[in-house]
Amino acid sequence: MKTLLKTTTAFTLAVTVISQPVAAQMVTKLGVGEGQLNIVAWPGYIERGETVESFDWVSGFEEATGCMVNVKTANTSDEMVALMNEGGFDLVTASGDASLRMIAGKRVQPVNIGLVPSWNDVDDRLKQAPWHYVDGQNYGVPYMWGPNVLMYNTEIFGDSAPTSWSVVFNETTLPDGQTNKGRVQAYDGPIHVADAALYLMTHQPDLGIVSPYELNQDQYNAALDLLRGQRTLVSRYWHDAFIQIDDFKNEGMAASGSWPFQVNLLQGDELPVASVIPDEGATGWADTTMMHVDAENPNCSYMWMEHTLSSNLMSDLSVWFGANPAVLAACTDGRGMQTAEGCTKNGLDDFEKIRFWQTPVSQCESQGECVPYYRWVSDYIGVIGGR
């Protein structure tokens, strides 16, 4: 794929900054590219044709701009935050459970949407989303969103596709007549507490959970108890998408929370897997390209953010990852691989049903006092360790 930037020749030569009320800085003018760009990204987010030749949205950008793209893959939001705290990166593709932490920690800078000509093409539902829009300022350019699906082995489940997350939370006999114990996986990240809370919203409504990210102490304790029970079933806590793919290929896995990315690759290899959003609903992620407060390559960074909004890149990315583009035209304009039917299959119409990742805080909207994220981190480590 070769995507040319619409604005490369329009950039002026100086880079200046102005102070913002959230103690960060914003670029006001752009010049020529610095020659390189360093990005922290989720696996599969930035492809140059090395995994599958036809999926390449880096080579054309490098040819058009002279900005050579270097990618550091991160497998969890916590890893992304740690890398951005260390510095040395220009951009990050951050999910909602990381973006607000980086804004509050002054690790990212406001984005001048006036320097992103294709901003008007962004899905209106994402332009001022609370995970990147703070105090009247955008801190990033929307990239992609989707659900955390329940992936399952179709040979094990046969015609009885799972309808509930209970197959990964509670011991049960699966349709093949065998227990699920030792044949399920769970996500290796504290945000998985929210998946347990979402399950409890349906199965223990008396707890009164309004948001899976806003838990009082009793609600939080119930979620931890569910996760402690799950630990006896789990064969692996996964955070590397490719290791999970290998496990479903070779280790007899029956079911796990997953991303559409793994489902797509496994189905592409003709493995017996499928995915569903169970009756309880699903958590999900809406990711934003954000710029480090000390980015050394701001011109290339803005060129990349503009590049990501081209409908053919968004279209191919949507097909590749099995998720939804930030530019709705990517579903219908025929410039890339995606189709309207494909976007519908990826859940484009389910936006309001997904509980998008966000960082739990102590002062929460639904009930005032909630368990903050640092507790989720330490306690989930304890759960995995058998405590």
RODO-819827 format. One record per residue (C-alpha): x, y, z. Coordinates in Angstrom, 3 decimals, padded with zeros to 6 digits. Example, Ala and Ser with C-alpha at 12.3 -4.5 7.8 and 13.67 -1.06 7.14 Angstrom:
REM RODO-819827
<pt u="012.300" v="-004.500" w="007.800"/>
<pt u="013.670" v="-001.060" w="007.140"/>
END
This chain:
REM RODO-819827
<pt u="000.000" v="000.000" w="000.000"/>
<pt u="001.278" v="003.442" w="-000.814"/>
<pt u="-000.510" v="006.314" w="000.890"/>
<pt u="000.617" v="009.857" w="000.174"/>
<pt u="000.116" v="012.598" w="002.722"/>
<pt u="-002.111" v="015.385" w="001.568"/>
<pt u="-000.191" v="018.042" w="003.471"/>
<pt u="003.508" v="017.195" w="003.237"/>
<pt u="004.360" v="020.244" w="001.145"/>
<pt u="002.247" v="022.580" w="003.248"/>
<pt u="004.327" v="022.374" w="006.404"/>
<pt u="006.248" v="025.476" w="007.430"/>
<pt u="009.797" v="025.309" w="008.663"/>
<pt u="009.598" v="026.273" w="012.330"/>
<pt u="008.462" v="024.254" w="015.330"/>
<pt u="007.240" v="026.343" w="018.253"/>
<pt u="005.267" v="025.495" w="021.372"/>
<pt u="002.851" v="027.250" w="023.674"/>
<pt u="001.992" v="026.449" w="027.274"/>
<pt u="-001.279" v="024.731" w="028.126"/>
<pt u="-003.258" v="024.784" w="031.362"/>
<pt u="-002.698" v="021.056" w="031.929"/>
<pt u="001.062" v="021.637" w="032.230"/>
<pt u="001.932" v="020.212" w="028.835"/>
<pt u="002.922" v="021.775" w="025.523"/>
<pt u="001.415" v="021.823" w="022.082"/>
<pt u="003.072" v="022.133" w="018.698"/>
<pt u="001.765" v="025.107" w="016.729"/>
<pt u="003.741" v="024.894" w="013.471"/>
<pt u="005.353" v="022.068" w="011.569"/>
<pt u="008.380" v="021.818" w="009.357"/>
<pt u="010.195" v="019.131" w="007.405"/>
<pt u="010.418" v="015.613" w="008.759"/>
<pt u="013.290" v="014.766" w="011.083"/>
<pt u="013.993" v="011.466" w="009.312"/>
<pt u="012.675" v="009.028" w="011.899"/>
<pt u="009.742" v="008.239" w="014.161"/>
<pt u="009.663" v="006.063" w="017.296"/>
<pt u="006.320" v="004.523" w="018.234"/>
<pt u="005.106" v="002.327" w="021.097"/>
<pt u="002.248" v="000.199" w="019.749"/>
<pt u="000.074" v="-002.806" w="020.425"/>
<pt u="001.018" v="-005.968" w="018.464"/>
<pt u="-000.370" v="-005.864" w="014.941"/>
<pt u="-001.112" v="-002.144" w="014.971"/>
<pt u="001.708" v="-000.955" w="012.721"/>
<pt u="002.417" v="-003.329" w="009.856"/>
<pt u="004.968" v="-003.085" w="007.036"/>
<pt u="004.140" v="-006.307" w="005.218"/>
<pt u="006.398" v="-008.525" w="007.294"/>
<pt u="003.594" v="-010.633" w="008.777"/>
<pt u="001.385" v="-010.679" w="005.670"/>
<pt u="002.704" v="-008.920" w="002.578"/>
<pt u="-000.563" v="-007.219" w="001.626"/>
<pt u="-000.864" v="-005.468" w="004.995"/>
<pt u="001.630" v="-002.616" w="004.839"/>
<pt u="000.868" v="000.955" w="005.866"/>
<pt u="004.449" v="001.891" w="006.770"/>
<pt u="006.507" v="001.564" w="003.558"/>
<pt u="004.484" v="004.115" w="001.586"/>
<pt u="004.620" v="006.571" w="004.476"/>
<pt u="008.401" v="006.260" w="004.708"/>
<pt u="008.771" v="006.805" w="000.965"/>
<pt u="006.498" v="009.855" w="000.989"/>
<pt u="007.953" v="011.580" w="004.053"/>
<pt u="011.466" v="010.265" w="004.631"/>
<pt u="010.420" v="009.447" w="008.220"/>
<pt u="011.710" v="005.949" w="009.026"/>
<pt u="009.331" v="004.222" w="011.429"/>
<pt u="010.671" v="002.297" w="014.440"/>
<pt u="008.142" v="000.324" w="016.484"/>
<pt u="008.424" v="-000.970" w="020.043"/>
<pt u="005.669" v="-003.488" w="020.745"/>
<pt u="003.965" v="-003.393" w="024.144"/>
<pt u="001.635" v="-006.149" w="025.326"/>
<pt u="-000.189" v="-004.329" w="028.137"/>
<pt u="-001.267" v="-000.800" w="028.942"/>
<pt u="000.966" v="-000.817" w="032.016"/>
<pt u="003.947" v="-001.598" w="029.791"/>
<pt u="003.018" v="001.301" w="027.519"/>
<pt u="002.825" v="003.711" w="030.446"/>
<pt u="006.198" v="002.506" w="031.748"/>
<pt u="007.843" v="002.978" w="028.340"/>
<pt u="006.412" v="006.454" w="027.935"/>
<pt u="007.598" v="007.338" w="031.433"/>
<pt u="011.107" v="006.253" w="030.457"/>
<pt u="010.991" v="008.451" w="027.349"/>
<pt u="012.725" v="008.152" w="024.007"/>
<pt u="009.489" v="007.639" w="022.073"/>
<pt u="007.451" v="010.042" w="019.966"/>
<pt u="004.050" v="008.348" w="019.803"/>
<pt u="002.022" v="005.669" w="021.549"/>
<pt u="-001.192" v="003.862" w="020.558"/>
<pt u="-002.811" v="004.073" w="023.986"/>
<pt u="-005.969" v="002.429" w="025.268"/>
<pt u="-008.283" v="004.177" w="027.700"/>
<pt u="-006.781" v="002.541" w="030.776"/>
<pt u="-003.437" v="004.159" w="029.904"/>
<pt u="-004.280" v="007.433" w="028.170"/>
<pt u="-005.665" v="009.307" w="031.171"/>
<pt u="-002.747" v="008.164" w="033.324"/>
<pt u="-000.321" v="009.626" w="030.793"/>
<pt u="-002.274" v="012.872" w="030.580"/>
<pt u="-002.368" v="013.212" w="034.365"/>
<pt u="001.317" v="012.281" w="034.561"/>
<pt u="002.200" v="014.914" w="031.935"/>
<pt u="003.797" v="012.300" w="029.679"/>
<pt u="001.838" v="013.367" w="026.594"/>
<pt u="001.112" v="016.742" w="025.033"/>
<pt u="-002.063" v="018.233" w="023.593"/>
<pt u="-002.544" v="017.625" w="019.890"/>
<pt u="-003.177" v="020.601" w="017.635"/>
<pt u="-005.997" v="019.233" w="015.497"/>
<pt u="-005.524" v="022.198" w="013.177"/>
<pt u="-002.319" v="020.484" w="012.041"/>
<pt u="-004.201" v="017.265" w="011.248"/>
<pt u="-006.158" v="018.119" w="008.063"/>
<pt u="-008.196" v="014.902" w="008.073"/>
<pt u="-009.520" v="015.471" w="011.601"/>
<pt u="-012.972" v="016.271" w="010.237"/>
<pt u="-013.152" v="012.714" w="008.865"/>
<pt u="-012.939" v="011.187" w="012.362"/>
<pt u="-016.038" v="009.418" w="013.711"/>
<pt u="-017.915" v="012.056" w="015.740"/>
<pt u="-018.310" v="009.546" w="018.589"/>
<pt u="-014.533" v="009.599" w="019.070"/>
<pt u="-013.599" v="013.254" w="018.600"/>
<pt u="-014.187" v="014.224" w="022.219"/>
<pt u="-014.085" v="010.823" w="023.849"/>
<pt u="-013.292" v="011.072" w="027.583"/>
<pt u="-010.188" v="008.877" w="027.332"/>
<pt u="-008.273" v="011.497" w="025.324"/>
<pt u="-010.282" v="014.757" w="025.610"/>
<pt u="-009.543" v="016.564" w="028.888"/>
<pt u="-010.338" v="020.127" w="029.956"/>
<pt u="-011.382" v="021.087" w="026.448"/>
<pt u="-008.215" v="019.755" w="024.826"/>
<pt u="-007.534" v="016.770" w="022.578"/>
<pt u="-004.548" v="014.682" w="023.624"/>
<pt u="-004.499" v="012.390" w="020.637"/>
<pt u="-005.879" v="011.212" w="017.318"/>
<pt u="-008.325" v="008.258" w="017.436"/>
<pt u="-006.962" v="005.103" w="015.807"/>
<pt u="-009.176" v="002.050" w="016.246"/>
<pt u="-011.694" v="000.470" w="018.630"/>
<pt u="-013.186" v="-002.923" w="019.312"/>
<pt u="-014.437" v="-005.442" w="021.868"/>
<pt u="-012.611" v="-007.972" w="023.995"/>
<pt u="-014.213" v="-011.094" w="022.537"/>
<pt u="-014.662" v="-014.613" w="023.860"/>
<pt u="-012.571" v="-016.795" w="021.538"/>
<pt u="-013.382" v="-020.503" w="021.522"/>
<pt u="-012.393" v="-023.756" w="019.830"/>
<pt u="-015.189" v="-024.835" w="017.482"/>
<pt u="-014.149" v="-028.492" w="017.611"/>
<pt u="-014.620" v="-028.474" w="021.374"/>
<pt u="-017.879" v="-026.505" w="021.384"/>
<pt u="-019.337" v="-027.934" w="018.161"/>
<pt u="-022.656" v="-026.302" w="017.323"/>
<pt u="-023.051" v="-025.032" w="020.908"/>
<pt u="-021.230" v="-021.713" w="020.809"/>
<pt u="-020.732" v="-020.283" w="024.321"/>
<pt u="-023.203" v="-017.585" w="025.304"/>
<pt u="-021.682" v="-016.591" w="028.648"/>
<pt u="-018.309" v="-015.697" w="030.111"/>
<pt u="-019.033" v="-018.420" w="032.678"/>
<pt u="-016.993" v="-020.866" w="030.553"/>
<pt u="-013.820" v="-019.028" w="031.607"/>
<pt u="-014.897" v="-018.018" w="035.142"/>
<pt u="-016.536" v="-021.147" w="036.558"/>
<pt u="-015.625" v="-024.811" w="036.341"/>
<pt u="-017.984" v="-026.573" w="033.964"/>
<pt u="-018.227" v="-029.492" w="031.562"/>
<pt u="-017.783" v="-028.338" w="027.975"/>
<pt u="-019.741" v="-029.745" w="024.987"/>
<pt u="-016.957" v="-032.256" w="024.284"/>
<pt u="-017.680" v="-033.871" w="027.640"/>
<pt u="-014.513" v="-032.686" w="029.375"/>
<pt u="-013.954" v="-030.073" w="032.043"/>
<pt u="-012.776" v="-026.573" w="031.174"/>
<pt u="-010.163" v="-026.806" w="033.941"/>
<pt u="-006.706" v="-026.256" w="032.483"/>
<pt u="-008.150" v="-025.403" w="029.077"/>
<pt u="-008.964" v="-021.708" w="029.474"/>
<pt u="-006.876" v="-018.563" w="029.656"/>
<pt u="-007.241" v="-015.095" w="031.170"/>
<pt u="-005.672" v="-011.740" w="030.391"/>
<pt u="-002.468" v="-010.943" w="032.233"/>
<pt u="-003.324" v="-007.386" w="033.215"/>
<pt u="-005.043" v="-005.696" w="036.167"/>
<pt u="-007.753" v="-004.392" w="033.847"/>
<pt u="-009.066" v="-007.983" w="033.788"/>
<pt u="-010.685" v="-007.146" w="037.132"/>
<pt u="-013.201" v="-005.188" w="035.035"/>
<pt u="-014.105" v="-008.354" w="033.095"/>
<pt u="-014.949" v="-010.042" w="036.377"/>
<pt u="-016.973" v="-007.017" w="037.476"/>
<pt u="-018.856" v="-006.986" w="034.176"/>
<pt u="-019.760" v="-010.664" w="034.669"/>
<pt u="-020.998" v="-009.907" w="038.195"/>
<pt u="-023.218" v="-007.079" w="036.943"/>
<pt u="-025.417" v="-009.793" w="035.391"/>
<pt u="-024.923" v="-012.687" w="037.801"/>
<pt u="-024.873" v="-010.799" w="041.113"/>
<pt u="-027.007" v="-007.707" w="040.450"/>
<pt u="-027.507" v="-007.188" w="044.190"/>
<pt u="-023.926" v="-005.910" w="044.296"/>
<pt u="-025.166" v="-002.769" w="042.533"/>
<pt u="-022.238" v="-002.418" w="040.133"/>
<pt u="-022.929" v="000.448" w="037.717"/>
<pt u="-019.567" v="000.507" w="035.938"/>
<pt u="-016.982" v="-002.302" w="035.894"/>
<pt u="-014.303" v="000.382" w="036.410"/>
<pt u="-015.980" v="001.971" w="039.442"/>
<pt u="-016.048" v="-000.533" w="042.296"/>
<pt u="-016.553" v="000.078" w="045.996"/>
<pt u="-014.773" v="-002.224" w="048.416"/>
<pt u="-017.514" v="-004.859" w="048.580"/>
<pt u="-017.906" v="-004.957" w="044.774"/>
<pt u="-014.156" v="-005.123" w="044.351"/>
<pt u="-013.867" v="-007.981" w="046.864"/>
<pt u="-016.496" v="-009.933" w="044.943"/>
<pt u="-014.592" v="-009.447" w="041.692"/>
<pt u="-011.354" v="-010.625" w="043.316"/>
<pt u="-013.104" v="-013.707" w="044.715"/>
<pt u="-014.348" v="-014.574" w="041.215"/>
<pt u="-010.821" v="-014.161" w="039.853"/>
<pt u="-009.359" v="-016.347" w="042.606"/>
<pt u="-011.751" v="-019.088" w="041.552"/>
<pt u="-010.814" v="-018.564" w="037.930"/>
<pt u="-007.157" v="-019.090" w="038.794"/>
<pt u="-007.829" v="-022.794" w="039.422"/>
<pt u="-009.029" v="-023.120" w="035.825"/>
<pt u="-006.467" v="-021.028" w="033.958"/>
<pt u="-003.587" v="-022.685" w="032.135"/>
<pt u="-001.947" v="-019.390" w="031.202"/>
<pt u="-002.404" v="-015.705" w="031.878"/>
<pt u="-001.701" v="-014.302" w="028.433"/>
<pt u="-000.371" v="-010.911" w="027.435"/>
<pt u="001.480" v="-011.814" w="024.239"/>
<pt u="-000.994" v="-012.208" w="021.376"/>
<pt u="001.312" v="-014.519" w="019.440"/>
<pt u="001.841" v="-016.847" w="022.400"/>
<pt u="-001.925" v="-017.114" w="022.776"/>
<pt u="-002.179" v="-017.929" w="019.079"/>
<pt u="000.403" v="-020.692" w="019.540"/>
<pt u="-001.479" v="-022.057" w="022.553"/>
<pt u="-004.718" v="-022.306" w="020.572"/>
<pt u="-002.837" v="-024.021" w="017.774"/>
<pt u="-000.896" v="-026.516" w="019.844"/>
<pt u="-002.018" v="-026.723" w="023.470"/>
<pt u="-005.672" v="-027.702" w="023.246"/>
<pt u="-007.115" v="-024.449" w="024.550"/>
<pt u="-010.910" v="-024.310" w="024.686"/>
<pt u="-011.746" v="-020.666" w="025.396"/>
<pt u="-010.328" v="-017.322" w="026.456"/>
<pt u="-010.937" v="-013.625" w="026.379"/>
<pt u="-009.057" v="-012.351" w="023.349"/>
<pt u="-008.787" v="-009.689" w="020.659"/>
<pt u="-010.179" v="-009.991" w="017.145"/>
<pt u="-006.543" v="-009.907" w="015.965"/>
<pt u="-005.827" v="-013.411" w="017.292"/>
<pt u="-009.135" v="-014.714" w="015.975"/>
<pt u="-008.378" v="-013.390" w="012.488"/>
<pt u="-004.884" v="-014.871" w="012.330"/>
<pt u="-006.031" v="-018.261" w="013.586"/>
<pt u="-008.922" v="-018.349" w="011.143"/>
<pt u="-006.521" v="-017.290" w="008.388"/>
<pt u="-004.503" v="-020.412" w="009.182"/>
<pt u="-007.753" v="-022.417" w="008.985"/>
<pt u="-007.718" v="-023.286" w="012.682"/>
<pt u="-011.052" v="-024.225" w="014.323"/>
<pt u="-011.731" v="-021.004" w="016.236"/>
<pt u="-014.543" v="-018.471" w="016.362"/>
<pt u="-015.542" v="-015.657" w="018.688"/>
<pt u="-018.644" v="-014.160" w="020.284"/>
<pt u="-019.682" v="-011.286" w="022.515"/>
<pt u="-021.489" v="-013.150" w="025.315"/>
<pt u="-024.830" v="-012.210" w="026.827"/>
<pt u="-023.175" v="-010.244" w="029.637"/>
<pt u="-021.596" v="-007.916" w="027.062"/>
<pt u="-017.905" v="-007.124" w="026.821"/>
<pt u="-015.238" v="-004.708" w="027.833"/>
<pt u="-013.335" v="-003.115" w="024.987"/>
<pt u="-010.694" v="-000.675" w="023.911"/>
<pt u="-010.706" v="002.557" w="021.991"/>
<pt u="-007.137" v="003.465" w="021.164"/>
<pt u="-005.614" v="006.858" w="020.522"/>
<pt u="-002.329" v="007.886" w="018.951"/>
<pt u="-000.767" v="010.203" w="021.543"/>
<pt u="002.414" v="012.277" w="021.374"/>
<pt u="005.099" v="012.262" w="024.071"/>
<pt u="005.566" v="015.579" w="025.825"/>
<pt u="009.259" v="015.495" w="024.878"/>
<pt u="008.876" v="013.999" w="021.394"/>
<pt u="012.116" v="014.500" w="019.472"/>
<pt u="010.424" v="014.108" w="016.087"/>
<pt u="007.266" v="016.257" w="016.198"/>
<pt u="007.093" v="016.862" w="012.438"/>
<pt u="007.215" v="013.166" w="011.604"/>
<pt u="004.745" v="012.565" w="014.442"/>
<pt u="002.146" v="014.889" w="012.964"/>
<pt u="002.740" v="013.467" w="009.501"/>
<pt u="002.066" v="010.004" w="010.898"/>
<pt u="-001.094" v="011.062" w="012.735"/>
<pt u="-002.435" v="012.540" w="009.497"/>
<pt u="-001.377" v="009.420" w="007.596"/>
<pt u="-003.284" v="007.147" w="009.990"/>
<pt u="-006.568" v="008.871" w="009.125"/>
<pt u="-006.424" v="008.016" w="005.421"/>
<pt u="-009.434" v="005.838" w="004.688"/>
<pt u="-007.464" v="003.121" w="002.873"/>
<pt u="-005.093" v="002.673" w="005.842"/>
<pt u="-008.054" v="002.656" w="008.230"/>
<pt u="-009.842" v="000.164" w="005.982"/>
<pt u="-006.948" v="-002.307" w="005.787"/>
<pt u="-006.177" v="-001.926" w="009.497"/>
<pt u="-009.801" v="-002.712" w="010.282"/>
<pt u="-009.653" v="-005.906" w="008.217"/>
<pt u="-006.289" v="-006.909" w="009.653"/>
<pt u="-007.229" v="-006.464" w="013.301"/>
<pt u="-010.917" v="-007.301" w="013.045"/>
<pt u="-011.820" v="-003.998" w="014.662"/>
<pt u="-013.453" v="-000.702" w="013.777"/>
<pt u="-011.798" v="002.282" w="012.090"/>
<pt u="-011.774" v="005.799" w="013.498"/>
<pt u="-012.815" v="007.045" w="010.042"/>
<pt u="-016.260" v="005.758" w="009.070"/>
<pt u="-015.636" v="006.257" w="005.343"/>
<pt u="-013.119" v="003.419" w="005.565"/>
<pt u="-016.066" v="001.007" w="005.788"/>
<pt u="-017.731" v="002.097" w="002.576"/>
<pt u="-015.582" v="004.096" w="000.151"/>
<pt u="-013.859" v="001.073" w="-001.410"/>
<pt u="-010.352" v="002.532" w="-001.132"/>
<pt u="-009.162" v="-000.385" w="000.997"/>
<pt u="-010.085" v="-003.956" w="001.839"/>
<pt u="-012.924" v="-003.278" w="004.261"/>
<pt u="-016.643" v="-003.296" w="003.426"/>
<pt u="-019.779" v="-002.081" w="005.154"/>
<pt u="-020.642" v="-005.702" w="005.947"/>
<pt u="-017.182" v="-006.240" w="007.416"/>
<pt u="-017.514" v="-003.246" w="009.730"/>
<pt u="-020.921" v="-004.476" w="010.864"/>
<pt u="-019.386" v="-007.874" w="011.611"/>
<pt u="-016.636" v="-006.149" w="013.614"/>
<pt u="-019.276" v="-004.526" w="015.825"/>
<pt u="-019.510" v="-001.033" w="014.363"/>
<pt u="-023.111" v="-000.777" w="015.577"/>
<pt u="-022.266" v="-002.036" w="019.081"/>
<pt u="-020.379" v="001.071" w="020.221"/>
<pt u="-022.884" v="001.842" w="022.988"/>
<pt u="-022.776" v="-001.746" w="024.282"/>
<pt u="-019.044" v="-001.874" w="024.938"/>
<pt u="-017.587" v="-000.894" w="028.301"/>
<pt u="-014.415" v="000.770" w="027.084"/>
<pt u="-011.276" v="000.472" w="029.195"/>
<pt u="-010.621" v="003.347" w="031.565"/>
<pt u="-008.383" v="003.885" w="034.556"/>
<pt u="-010.126" v="003.271" w="037.909"/>
<pt u="-009.813" v="006.237" w="040.289"/>
<pt u="-010.576" v="006.706" w="043.989"/>
<pt u="-013.173" v="009.451" w="043.434"/>
<pt u="-015.622" v="007.959" w="040.959"/>
<pt u="-018.803" v="009.228" w="039.361"/>
<pt u="-021.174" v="006.399" w="040.220"/>
<pt u="-020.681" v="006.198" w="043.983"/>
<pt u="-018.080" v="008.665" w="045.199"/>
<pt u="-015.460" v="006.377" w="046.760"/>
<pt u="-013.979" v="003.566" w="044.669"/>
<pt u="-010.935" v="001.299" w="044.709"/>
<pt u="-008.161" v="003.019" w="042.686"/>
<pt u="-006.040" v="001.417" w="039.999"/>
<pt u="-002.876" v="000.983" w="042.066"/>
<pt u="-004.858" v="-001.463" w="044.231"/>
<pt u="-005.993" v="-003.328" w="041.109"/>
<pt u="-002.338" v="-003.720" w="040.136"/>
<pt u="-001.083" v="-005.098" w="043.448"/>
<pt u="-004.110" v="-007.269" w="044.142"/>
<pt u="-004.195" v="-008.818" w="040.665"/>
<pt u="-000.547" v="-009.781" w="041.048"/>
<pt u="-001.635" v="-011.466" w="044.258"/>
<pt u="-004.475" v="-013.319" w="042.518"/>
<pt u="-002.139" v="-014.670" w="039.861"/>
<pt u="000.286" v="-015.662" w="042.595"/>
<pt u="-002.397" v="-017.593" w="044.455"/>
<pt u="-003.217" v="-015.065" w="047.172"/>
END
